[in-house]
Amino acid sequence: MRYVTMRQFIKRTVKTILVGYVIKFIRNKLSGKSSHPTDNKHN
């Protein structure tokens, strides 16, 4: 196993957090657009 420096570890952690936020944001946008009309129809 290679020795992972703290900087590399922090970079990787920040990247995964950012990716998670982006995926959440995109999912909310997509689900918001597609679910609002169906919610109104059901209600």
Summary of the structure (lengths in Angstrom):
residues: 43
radius of gyration: 18.2
end to end distance: 56.0
largest distance: 56.3
contacts: 72
relative contact order: 0.08
helix: 86%
strand: 0%
